[in-house]
Amino acid sequence: MSPKFASCPICGQPSQMKTRPFCSDRCRDRDLLQWLGDGYRVPGAGVTEDAQKSSDYGVDSDPD
């Protein structure tokens, strides 16, 4: 008996062992592009530009 896999999260076709959980390289690449292009986001409060700079460089935003 072969293992049963879930359907592809992009197109709904049966997933393949080689590209699991996707059905093909095409669907896997589409998912990657969604992540790289900010297509998937977690809802929440936005980050101000000053807060982003200070967290990126580990410095305070107040240069006293």
C-alpha atoms as a printed R data frame, in Angstrom:
   type eleno elety resid chain resno      x      y       z
1  ATOM     1    CA   MET     A     1  0.000  0.000   0.000
2  ATOM     2    CA   SER     A     2  1.437  3.381  -1.000
3  ATOM     3    CA   PRO     A     3  1.509  6.278   1.470
4  ATOM     4    CA   LYS     A     4 -1.320  8.790   1.089
5  ATOM     5    CA   PHE     A     5 -0.278 12.422   0.807
6  ATOM     6    CA   ALA     A     6 -2.316 15.562   1.179
7  ATOM     7    CA   SER     A     7 -3.249 17.615  -1.834
8  ATOM     8    CA   CYS     A     8 -1.074 20.424  -3.162
9  ATOM     9    CA   PRO     A     9 -1.750 23.667  -1.237
10 ATOM    10    CA   ILE     A    10 -1.467 25.704  -4.465
11 ATOM    11    CA   CYS     A    11 -3.610 23.817  -6.987
12 ATOM    12    CA   GLY     A    12 -5.254 20.951  -5.082
13 ATOM    13    CA   GLN     A    13 -3.755 18.121  -7.160
14 ATOM    14    CA   PRO     A    14 -2.309 15.098  -5.291
15 ATOM    15    CA   SER     A    15  1.150 15.901  -3.949
16 ATOM    16    CA   GLN     A    16  4.205 14.025  -5.228
17 ATOM    17    CA   MET     A    17  6.973 12.538  -3.097
18 ATOM    18    CA   LYS     A    18  9.705 14.480  -4.945
19 ATOM    19    CA   THR     A    19  8.105 17.902  -4.420
20 ATOM    20    CA   ARG     A    20  6.020 17.247  -1.304
21 ATOM    21    CA   PRO     A    21  3.800 18.970  -0.154
22 ATOM    22    CA   PHE     A    22  3.403 20.282  -3.705
23 ATOM    23    CA   CYS     A    23  2.417 18.386  -6.836
24 ATOM    24    CA   SER     A    24  5.166 19.793  -9.065
25 ATOM    25    CA   ASP     A    25  8.176 22.088  -9.283
26 ATOM    26    CA   ARG     A    26  5.883 24.719 -10.778
27 ATOM    27    CA   CYS     A    27  3.633 24.879  -7.695
28 ATOM    28    CA   ARG     A    28  6.658 24.780  -5.381
29 ATOM    29    CA   ASP     A    29  8.178 27.739  -7.246
30 ATOM    30    CA   ARG     A    30  4.874 29.660  -7.148
31 ATOM    31    CA   ASP     A    31  4.821 29.243  -3.364
32 ATOM    32    CA   LEU     A    32  8.419 30.421  -3.052
33 ATOM    33    CA   LEU     A    33  7.641 33.516  -5.116
34 ATOM    34    CA   GLN     A    34  4.723 34.298  -2.796
35 ATOM    35    CA   TRP     A    35  7.095 34.245   0.183
36 ATOM    36    CA   LEU     A    36  9.773 36.300  -1.549
37 ATOM    37    CA   GLY     A    37  7.276 38.856  -2.850
38 ATOM    38    CA   ASP     A    38  5.588 39.405   0.540
39 ATOM    39    CA   GLY     A    39  2.480 37.587  -0.682
40 ATOM    40    CA   TYR     A    40  2.190 35.861   2.679
41 ATOM    41    CA   ARG     A    41  1.969 38.227   5.629
42 ATOM    42    CA   VAL     A    42  1.110 37.955   9.284
43 ATOM    43    CA   PRO     A    43 -1.431 40.603  10.302
44 ATOM    44    CA   GLY     A    44 -0.305 43.029  12.948
45 ATOM    45    CA   ALA     A    45  0.770 46.556  13.694
46 ATOM    46    CA   GLY     A    46  3.176 48.088  11.225
47 ATOM    47    CA   VAL     A    47  6.753 48.949  12.094
48 ATOM    48    CA   THR     A    48  7.882 52.569  11.869
49 ATOM    49    CA   GLU     A    49 10.922 53.381   9.782
50 ATOM    50    CA   ASP     A    50 12.923 54.507  12.856
51 ATOM    51    CA   ALA     A    51 12.109 51.321  14.744
52 ATOM    52    CA   GLN     A    52 13.128 49.245  11.729
53 ATOM    53    CA   LYS     A    53 16.494 51.015  11.442
54 ATOM    54    CA   SER     A    54 17.302 50.624  15.123
55 ATOM    55    CA   SER     A    55 16.409 46.931  15.123
56 ATOM    56    CA   ASP     A    56 18.442 46.338  11.950
57 ATOM    57    CA   TYR     A    57 21.602 47.869  13.370
58 ATOM    58    CA   GLY     A    58 21.135 47.271  17.103
59 ATOM    59    CA   VAL     A    59 21.364 50.964  17.973
60 ATOM    60    CA   ASP     A    60 19.044 53.385  19.715
61 ATOM    61    CA   SER     A    61 16.991 55.687  17.531
62 ATOM    62    CA   ASP     A    62 17.856 58.624  19.846
63 ATOM    63    CA   PRO     A    63 21.451 59.734  19.071
64 ATOM    64    CA   ASP     A    64 22.083 61.583  22.409
